[in-house]
């Protein structure tokens, strides 16, 4: 049985969960607290980052982007529209560019700040950095998310999905990260209806159901979080 080591509000873990669900794969979920860096996980992935996927043969596949590439390379050619990397070389470049935008740039400028300050630090011991949130980091993330939202709106005003006519890994990466920010109520959806409409399309997919059921202990989500129509 395949295993996915992940954390419910780690955006990279959410991306992995979305991708696996879209492909109809149901690994056993093992919750890992990112700040604990458990030795058994480090033995499989010395970098200690999440997610960590272990396939049926015991192969350890670390990281969101590596997992996406692994699944694309190993998934049966007959999968058709359940493949999320296009065949065309130029389109593949665009998907990879946008994956990098959200898995790296958006994470560094938005989700890493918000998830760490508002969620992780609530549960981390003081010696590992736990404690009150840094409001300057939160303010920076709230400022940064606005131009990312406008960029999503710009892309989806010209395309059916972020990278083109079909849903790709780019959409799943962006939605996974936004879902964490949305739980916290920090996405200014009223500033871009086009981006909001795109997110509603992704959010309404069956693969999103388990994400919408996640809860942070002692912290309720934004009122619209699990409302498919906002």
C-alpha positions, 0 to 999 in steps of 0.5 A: 500500500502506498503511503503519503507523509503529509501535514493537512495545512502544508500547501505542498502536501495539499498539492500532493493530495489533490494530484493523487486524488485526481488520479484515483490513487488513495495512499495511506496518509501519515501526518507529519508535523513539519517542525518535528523532522522525525528521524524515520522521515529523514532517513527516507528524505534527508531534506525533511520536506513534505510531502513524502510519497512512498509507492507500492514498491517502497520507492521514496519520492520527496517533494511536491514537484518531484512527485508530480513529475514522477506520476507523469512519467509513470502514469499509464499513457491511456490516462488521457485527460487525467494526465496533468502535463501536456504533450506539447513541449511549449505547453509543458514549459508553461505548466512547469513555469507556473508550477514554479510560480506557485510552489516556490514564489507564491509559497515564499511570499504568501503561504509560508508566512501565513501557515507558519505564523497563523498555524504552525507556531500555535503548535510548535514548542518555543524552542523550535520557534513557536509562540505569538505570530509575527504580524509584520510577516502576516501583513507582508503576505496579505499585501503579496497575495493581492498581486498573485490574485491579479495574475491568476485573474489575468491568466484565466481571463485569456485561458480556460485554465491557468496554463491553457485549455486543460486543467494541469498541475499548475491549477492544482498547485495554485489551488492547493496554496490558495486553499490554505490562505482561504482557510485563514480568510486572507484571500481578497476575493472581491478584488478579482471575480475572474480569479474567484471563478477559476478557484470555484471551478477547482474547489468544486472538484471531488478531489478537493473534498478532503481538503475542505474537511480539514480543520485546525484545532481551535481555529474555525475556517473562513465562513465561505471556505467549504462553500462551493458557491462561495 
